[in-house]
Amino acid sequence: MRSYVDALCRLLLACGVLALCLTGQAGAVTVTLEASQGNTLYENAEGNLSNGAGQHFFVGRVGPRAGSTLRRGLIMFDVASLIPPGSVINSVELNLNASSQRGSSSGLVLLHPVLVPWGEGDSVAPGAEGGGGPAQPGDATWLHTFFDTVLWTNPGGDFDPQSSGSMDVTSNGPQVAPSTAEMVADVQAWLDDPASNNGWLLILDNEAESEAMRFDSRHNTNPDVRPQLVVDVSLPPLLISPPSGTYAQTQVLDVVVFFSLPEGTTPTGITVLLDGEDASSIFASCVPGVLGTVVGGGQTLRCPAQNASDIGPGSHLVEVILSLSDGTSLQQSVNWLILENIEP
């Protein structure tokens, strides 16, 4: 993202104003996501090892002194938190940093979609973290999705046997899993149905070999080596800011509508619905601002800033309908959860 946009977003947030912070108003943009969750599954009969808050995660098989046991990495990105609904995912790239290897100097790491939710607890493995540490409540382990109450159906994780992508690791340092059609389909599904997002399980291609790799986790003290998901995305033709989310009554909702129309198309009117009721009068200055001839390309429609306290606590559905001269319309909605007395 451009530093100019980042600085503006930080300023708005510091002032209590909510705004959508992306690299463009409409069309294709690049969004970089940091991992929202991660862990390592350490093979052991008790299922009591984990590393949810550790600096690293692992894949592969560790040699005789560790009992020749497997490690599998879990990673997840909260796609719906930064990419608006209705967007189209064009490409996806997973960036990791390999910080240690055992065995041969190379290996193919496969990305398999995880089929059920899993947890990241407060466990931290000692030393180089390869042996795991005592699992804490909510941790994923070899046997548990959430230690120590919920089990995987299959020890070692429930995952799609068909991998979505791969990463060919030949040395320590930055690693890339390039975009595939399957990775794009995974991320699109996670955006369209956030409840289906359980991330990927990372598995070494040949788990029979005594080879293991260590990658830096989202908790690593060096932010430059943390996992990132780089997503090229086409935004929907109509976009509302602030996006769906949780806000406090003390905040100001700086309502902005971004839209991109074909050349020659003219907007003829706009309707704003709040919880199904016509709220165009509340957003009055939106209406005259949208009328007129649009040459083409991205346009911005800024509505009056709304105090969240004026809208009131609770969950609110805000819908914007933009009528066009060709008889069609653009429609988009957001859900704002406004908390009664505390900051989100």
C-alpha positions in Angstrom: 0.0 0.0 0.0 1.2 3.5 -0.7 2.7 5.3 2.3 0.5 8.3 1.5 -2.7 6.2 2.0 -1.3 4.5 5.1 -0.5 7.9 6.7 -4.0 9.2 5.9 -5.6 6.2 7.3 -3.6 6.4 10.5 -4.5 10.1 10.8 -8.2 9.3 10.4 -8.2 6.5 12.9 -6.3 8.7 15.4 -9.1 11.3 15.1 -11.8 8.7 15.6 -12.9 8.7 12.0 -13.4 5.4 10.2 -12.4 5.1 6.5 -11.6 2.3 4.1 -7.8 2.1 3.6 -7.0 0.5 0.2 -4.7 1.3 -2.6 -7.5 2.6 -4.9 -11.1 3.6 -5.1 -12.2 1.1 -7.6 -10.8 -1.5 -10.0 -7.8 -3.8 -9.2 -5.9 -3.1 -6.0 -3.3 -5.1 -4.0 -4.0 -5.9 -0.4 -1.3 -7.4 1.9 -2.7 -9.4 4.9 -0.8 -10.5 7.9 -1.6 -13.9 9.4 -4.5 -13.8 11.9 -3.7 -17.2 13.4 -1.1 -19.9 13.3 0.3 -23.0 15.1 2.2 -26.2 14.8 0.9 -29.8 15.1 3.5 -31.9 16.9 3.0 -35.6 16.5 2.7 -37.3 19.8 0.3 -39.9 21.4 -0.9 -37.6 24.2 -1.7 -34.6 21.9 -0.4 -32.2 24.5 2.2 -30.2 22.5 1.7 -26.9 20.7 3.3 -23.5 20.0 0.5 -21.1 19.4 2.4 -18.0 20.6 5.9 -19.1 19.6 8.3 -17.3 17.2 8.1 -20.1 14.6 6.1 -23.0 13.1 7.3 -26.2 11.6 6.7 -28.8 8.8 8.4 -32.1 8.2 9.8 -35.0 10.2 12.3 -34.6 13.0 14.9 -37.4 13.4 15.5 -40.2 15.9 16.2 -38.2 19.0 12.7 -36.7 18.7 11.2 -40.1 18.0 11.1 -39.5 14.2 7.8 -37.6 14.6 6.0 -35.3 12.2 5.3 -31.5 12.3 2.6 -29.8 10.3 2.0 -26.0 10.2 -1.3 -24.2 10.4 -1.8 -20.7 9.1 -4.9 -18.5 8.5 -5.6 -15.0 7.2 -8.7 -13.0 8.0 -9.5 -12.2 4.4 -12.9 -10.6 5.1 -11.4 -8.1 7.5 -9.8 -6.0 4.8 -11.3 -7.1 1.5 -14.8 -5.8 0.9 -17.6 -8.3 0.1 -18.4 -8.5 -3.6 -14.8 -8.2 -4.6 -13.2 -10.6 -7.0 -9.9 -12.3 -6.2 -7.5 -12.3 -9.1 -4.3 -13.7 -7.7 -2.9 -14.8 -4.3 0.7 -15.1 -3.2 1.8 -16.6 0.2 5.1 -15.2 1.5 7.0 -16.9 4.4 10.5 -16.8 5.8 12.4 -20.0 6.3 14.8 -19.7 9.2 16.2 -23.2 9.7 16.3 -26.6 8.0 17.3 -30.1 8.9 18.0 -33.0 6.5 18.4 -32.2 2.8 18.8 -28.6 1.5 15.4 -28.6 -0.2 11.8 -29.7 0.0 8.3 -29.0 -1.4 5.8 -27.7 1.1 2.1 -28.2 0.1 -0.8 -26.0 1.1 -4.0 -28.0 2.0 -7.3 -26.2 2.9 -8.3 -27.1 6.5 -11.8 -28.4 6.8 -12.7 -27.4 10.4 -11.9 -24.5 12.8 -8.8 -24.8 15.0 -7.2 -22.7 17.7 -4.1 -20.7 18.6 -3.5 -20.6 22.4 -0.8 -19.1 24.5 1.7 -22.0 24.3 5.4 -21.2 23.7 7.8 -24.0 23.0 11.3 -23.7 24.7 14.6 -23.3 22.9 14.4 -23.5 19.1 10.8 -24.6 19.5 11.2 -27.7 17.4 10.0 -30.0 20.2 6.9 -28.1 21.1 5.7 -26.9 24.5 2.9 -27.7 26.8 -0.4 -27.0 25.1 -2.6 -24.3 26.5 -6.4 -24.0 26.5 -7.6 -23.5 22.9 -4.4 -24.6 21.2 -4.5 -26.9 18.2 -2.4 -30.1 18.8 -1.9 -33.3 16.9 -5.1 -34.7 18.4 -7.1 -31.5 19.2 -8.6 -28.7 17.2 -9.0 -26.9 20.6 -7.0 -28.3 23.5 -8.2 -30.2 25.4 -11.9 -30.3 24.6 -12.4 -30.7 20.8 -10.7 -33.4 18.7 -9.7 -33.6 15.0 -11.6 -36.5 13.3 -8.2 -37.6 12.0 -5.1 -37.1 14.2 -2.7 -34.7 12.5 -5.6 -32.5 11.1 -8.7 -32.6 8.9 -7.8 -31.2 5.5 -8.6 -31.5 1.8 -6.3 -34.2 0.4 -5.9 -32.1 -2.7 -3.3 -29.4 -2.2 -4.1 -25.9 -3.4 -0.5 -24.7 -3.9 3.1 -25.3 -3.1 6.3 -23.7 -2.0 9.7 -25.0 -3.2 12.1 -24.3 -0.3 15.7 -24.7 -1.3 17.4 -22.5 1.3 16.8 -20.3 4.3 15.3 -16.8 3.6 12.2 -15.5 1.9 9.9 -18.1 0.3 6.9 -17.7 -2.0 4.0 -19.9 -2.8 3.0 -18.5 -6.2 -0.6 -18.0 -7.1 -2.7 -21.0 -8.4 -6.3 -21.3 -9.5 -6.9 -23.4 -6.4 -5.4 -20.8 -4.0 -7.5 -18.1 -5.7 -10.6 -20.3 -5.2 -9.8 -20.8 -1.6 -9.4 -17.1 -0.8 -12.5 -16.2 -2.8 -14.5 -18.8 -0.8 -13.1 -17.4 2.5 -14.2 -13.9 1.4 -17.7 -14.9 0.2 -18.3 -17.1 3.3 -16.0 -16.1 6.2 -17.2 -18.9 8.4 -15.6 -21.4 5.9 -12.2 -19.9 6.4 -10.0 -22.3 8.3 -6.8 -21.5 6.6 -4.2 -23.9 5.2 -2.3 -26.8 6.7 1.3 -26.8 5.5 2.8 -30.3 4.9 6.1 -31.5 3.6 5.6 -33.3 0.3 7.6 -36.4 1.4 6.8 -36.8 5.1 8.6 -40.2 5.2 11.9 -38.5 4.9 13.7 -37.2 8.0 13.6 -33.6 6.9 12.1 -30.6 8.7 11.8 -26.8 8.1 11.2 -24.0 10.4 9.3 -20.9 9.3 8.9 -17.6 11.2 5.4 -17.1 12.7 3.1 -14.1 13.1 4.5 -13.6 16.6 8.1 -13.3 15.5 9.7 -10.2 17.0 11.0 -9.2 13.6 7.9 -7.9 11.6 9.8 -8.2 8.3 9.8 -12.0 8.5 6.2 -12.6 9.5 3.8 -14.4 7.1 2.0 -12.3 4.5 -0.8 -13.1 2.0 -0.6 -10.7 -1.0 -3.9 -10.5 -2.8 -4.7 -8.8 -6.1 -8.4 -8.0 -6.0 -10.9 -6.2 -8.1 -13.2 -4.2 -5.9 -17.0 -4.2 -6.5 -18.4 -1.4 -8.7 -20.0 0.2 -5.6 -18.1 0.3 -2.3 -19.0 1.7 1.1 -16.7 3.0 3.7 -16.5 2.3 6.6 -16.8 -1.4 5.9 -18.7 -3.9 8.0 -17.3 -4.0 11.5 -17.6 -3.1 15.2 -17.5 0.5 16.2 -18.0 2.5 19.4 -20.6 5.3 20.0 -17.8 7.7 20.5 -16.6 7.3 17.0 -17.5 9.3 13.9 -18.5 7.3 10.8 -17.1 9.2 7.8 -19.4 7.6 5.2 -17.8 7.5 1.7 -19.2 5.7 -1.3 -16.8 4.8 -4.1 -18.1 3.8 -7.5 -16.7 3.1 -11.0 -19.0 3.4 -14.0 -18.5 2.8 -17.7 -17.9 5.9 -19.8 -21.1 7.6 -20.8 -23.2 6.1 -18.0 -25.0 8.7 -15.8 -26.1 8.1 -12.2 -29.7 9.3 -11.8 -30.3 9.0 -8.1 -29.2 7.3 -4.8 -31.2 5.7 -2.0 -29.8 4.9 1.4 -31.5 2.4 3.6 -30.9 2.0 7.3 -32.2 -1.3 8.7 -34.6 -1.4 5.7 -36.0 2.1 6.2 -35.3 5.0 3.8 -32.6 7.1 5.4 -31.8 9.3 2.4 -32.7 12.3 4.4 -30.0 11.5 7.0 -27.5 11.2 4.2 -29.0 14.2 2.4 -26.0 15.7 0.8 -25.2 12.3 -0.9 -28.2 12.7 -3.2 -27.5 16.0 -5.1 -23.8 15.1 -5.1 -24.3 12.1 -7.3 -26.4 13.6 -10.1 -24.9 14.7 -13.3 -22.7 13.4 -16.1 -19.9 11.0 -15.3 -17.1 10.9 -17.8 -15.9 7.5 -16.6 -13.6 5.9 -14.1 -13.5 6.1 -10.4 -15.8 8.6 -8.6 -16.2 9.5 -5.0 -19.4 10.4 -3.1 -18.9 11.7 0.4 -21.8 11.7 2.7 -22.2 13.7 5.9 -20.1 12.2 8.7 -22.4 10.4 11.2 -21.9 10.2 14.9 -22.3 6.6 15.8 -24.3 7.7 18.9 -26.9 9.3 16.6 -27.4 5.9 14.8 -27.6 4.1 18.2 -26.2 0.9 19.7 -26.9 -2.4 18.1 -26.4 -4.1 14.7 -27.4 -1.9 11.7 -27.6 -2.8 8.1 -26.8 0.1 5.8 -27.6 -0.3 2.1 -26.8 2.1 -0.8 -28.6 1.8 -4.1 -27.2 3.9 -7.0 -29.6 4.1 -10.0 -28.1 4.5 -13.5 -29.3 6.0 -16.7 -29.3 2.7 -18.5 -32.0 1.4 -16.2 -29.7 -0.7 -14.1 -28.5 0.0 -10.6 -25.5 -0.8 -8.3 -26.2 -2.0 -4.8 -23.9 -2.6 -1.8 -24.5 -3.1 1.9 -22.4 -3.1 5.1 -23.2 -4.2 8.7 -22.2 -1.9 11.5 -22.2 -3.2 15.1 -22.2 -0.2 17.3 -21.2 -0.9 20.9 -23.1 0.8 23.7 -20.4 2.2 25.9 -16.9 0.8 25.1 -14.4 1.0 22.3 -14.2 -2.0 20.0 
